[in-house]
Amino acid sequence: MKVGDPLARLIAFGEGLPGGAGRLTAVFAVTVFVRNLLECAGSGILFAPEAYLLHFPIAYVLPMLGIVAAMHLMSGYPVSRLMKLMTWAWTLTILPPLIDAAAGIDSSIGYFPLDRSNALRFLLDFFNPSRTLPGTTAGIRIEATIGCILGGVFIGKVSGSAIRGVVGSLLLAPLFLMFFGRPGIVNLLAGRFFPYTGDIQDFMQWHSLTRPHLMNSVHSTVFLVDLWPAAAIGLWLIRRIGDERGGAGRALAIRSALNPIASAVAGTIAAAATASAAGTATFADAAAIAGALFASLSLATTIHSGRNPRIWGALVALLAAGAVGWPTFVTALLTAALSATTTDRRLSAAFTSPALLLTAASPLFSTPGDTAALWPLLLASAATASLAFLPKGGVRIAGPAAACIPAAALLAGPYPVKPAQQVWMEETTDSFMRSSRNQHALVSASILAGHGGSTAPLAQSAHIAGRLDQAEWLCRLAAEEGNLDRDMLQVAFNLSIAEGDRARMLEILSSEGMGEAAVARSLPAVLGYAANAGDTLFLRTVFRTTGSSAMFLEAWSRALLVLGDTSAACSFSRAAIQAPDAGPSEYAYAAGLAAIAGNDPEDLLREADSMFPGARELDLCRVRISVGTGEREASGRAVARMLSRYPRTSEELYACALWLLDAGLPDSALAVVERSLMMQYPPSEAFLELAAACAEAAGDTARADIHRDYLRAACCVSEDIPGPDALSTASTDI
């Protein structure tokens, strides 16, 4: 038997494996996902969606296509058969994390941070697994070495030339080096054309003009960068497969897509002209604009192709659009839907051409106001597409006329747009505020205001964070500018409550700028102010405006409690839970008040549980009552639920810490109350006193001293701080 026979049998075995397009795609996908999960297991986290679904898959697709193309050129082996063999051979990429785990290497797999200072070291040490290189672990380099050797052996075998096999191995080596240092290579080649960033991470993720991603922006940028070479190599390989099968393959319907393609190019020109005029475009901005063009071209060139190319084109386009940003994804989705509404190519082009223009321009033109600047181009796109409907020679005219759209975009630019970063920051701030992420909202609102956006979100966030002086300053500035909109009036109203300025409160409530919805939102604050002050006279004034409700009756009960009339307060709390709009907060208040009055709150809590199962207000009420009465048995499950629920509030953690301390678990109580303190600033004096008491009870005097020092510094407390005995039976407010 000849030496080469075992290899020939191995190749024949590989060619005999199942090889339909669907099956090979599934094998490749499983390989990528298993490799990702193995890396996740090594790092202890699950990769973000942008990494798992975009960046990492393309990071395997591009090298495989590049290696297939190189091996085909060097060996002459048919592409279709080579793709099949390579897909099955690619399962070997599962080995690196397993090799690293077996060798006890815990460094994460990634790219080498290539730059001019370490390029020579990277070239010399890459194929030496005993040398340490960031990102490229020993497993990665062993994988690359095996790949080069096997590739060279394969080339030598199928070409019948050992010299060609050796040369093939040597040529595959720099190909592997390029794949493992791609971001650094891109930075070296393109960095001088964009603002200096300092490192590769910032180079890939710094958006100056286009909408940034809230997280994981670098994954999206790398995906968009890799798409272009992957698509170019993939299309070339598809063409070679068509040649091997005796035809040109399924060509994309370019001729009938001239108008959609021209529209996509025009949208990109509009975005690029506007970015160029700003003079501050970063690499991530350029990648986003190019990514939107890629999505548009993928749709434009496959709209009139066969079923499979159309599906794949839409899928790739939507992935690219998603990596660019939400507006691009929305317009790409609209385009894909429009293309499926009719089978008439002329009508489809008339529908989709303007949508493709919007998709390509969307990285900078992201609001309805921005798109108004594109109306002339949108009309030109629809008009030139409609020329195909002319009875004689319409199709022939429509093609050349389409060239006018990019020319018009170039001549008309740059375009006035609202900065995409500002739009994104407005949406992000609003999202944070709507989801009660107040600390995040404060940061994004300050950036928004500093970049020329509305100051109302900053005033709202500052008020919520307790920065009353900053909120007052912003309100006065807005009033001086005559810019007291509804949101700023709401802040001014809240400040009047904090200051106890009843006259200003009523003045703002009665102003035309507030509106009914704003008055309704202000009602809880008004009632809370009156209740805490025991001001039943003011409550009567509010009643004449708003009428009765569960919230109003509870506020009246709280006011009576402040005035010392517990019996009347209990009566009003019972009336509050009888109101049609009563919720868990009214039941929790009524149960807590019943416990204070010496009555059994259990019936109220059972009734509330049946109506509002799992309500966090009821759990908090149970724990507070048990801390006050010392009957912990009934609230153990509530404590467990509160400690396992996300997100938690500092008040919930404080109540749980009191319960745990009372239960003789000072170590657990200390851990919980410290978590509650980490969620607030400035810290509550009561919370810090409890932390010191828990530390004392746990015998951790050093930790107790730390909390006492923080208490004196943050709360200006100089007197003796209560110990655990004084706090273990303390009750919390209802």
Secondary structure, DSSP 8 states (H G I E B T S, - for coil): --TTHHHHHHHHHHHHS---HHHHHHHHHHHHHHHHHHHHHHHTS---HIIIIIIHHHHHHHHHHHHHHHHHHHH---HHHHHHHHHHHGGGGGHHHHHHHHTT-----------TTTHHHHHHHTT-TTS--SS--HHHHHHHHHHHHHHHHHHHHHHT-HHHHHHHHHHHHHHHHHHHTHHHHHHHHHGGGS---SSHHHHHH--SSS---SS-HHHHHHHHHHHHHHHHHHHHHHHHHHHHTTS--S----GGGHHHHHHHHHHHHHHHHHHHHHT---HHHHHHHHHHHHHHHHHHHHTTS-HHHHHHHHHHHHHHHHHH-HHHHHHHHHHHHHHTS-S-HHHHHHHHHHHHHHHHHTTT--SHHHHGGGHHHHHHHHHHHHGGGSTTTHHHHHHHHHTHHHHHHHHH-S-----HHHHHHHHHHHHHHHTT-HHHHHHHHHHHHHTT--SHHHHHHHHHTT-HHHHHHHHHHHHHTT---HHHHHHHHHHHHHHT-HHHHHHHHTSTTTHHHHHHHHHHHHHHHHHHHT-HHHHHHHHHHH---HHHHHHHHHHHHHTT-HHHHHHHHHHHHHSTT--HHHHHHHHHHHHHTT---HHHHHHHHHHSTT-HHHHHHHHHHHHHH---GGGHHHHHHHHHSSS--HHHHHHHHHHHHHTT-HHHHHHHHHHHHHT-SS--HHHHHHHHHHHHHTT-HHHHHHHHHHHHHHH---S----HHHHTT-----
